[in-house]
């Protein structure tokens, strides 16, 4: 899951470099949508696992902390993309991509905690 999300985001960001401004904005929003959907799915799995007793309080706390960090980074990325869309400025675009890369990094850190849980749930 972690690798898949990182690959999708990286591909989307690479596509941004060779597209029109409108296409770049569209790809940025699609990337944000993929990250949000992946996060939502992961958190549903975490909640279900916790309710079924497959997750300790300590594990839940670690995941929750990592999730908060990701969600904050995600919203910073969303705001940066919105600013870029409004201004159409190259510097704002560069900043949006940098902030999105940071959100991807935080998502990857979250998945370090979620992936072992996914393996346990699948058994």
Secondary structure, DSSP 8 states (H G I E B T S, - for coil): -HHHHHHHHHHHHHHHTTS-HHHHHHHHHHHHHHHHHHHHHHHHHHHHHHHTT-S-HHHHHHHHHHHHHHHHHHHHHHHHHHHHHHH--HHHHHHHHHHHHHHHHHHHHHHHHHHHHHHHHH-
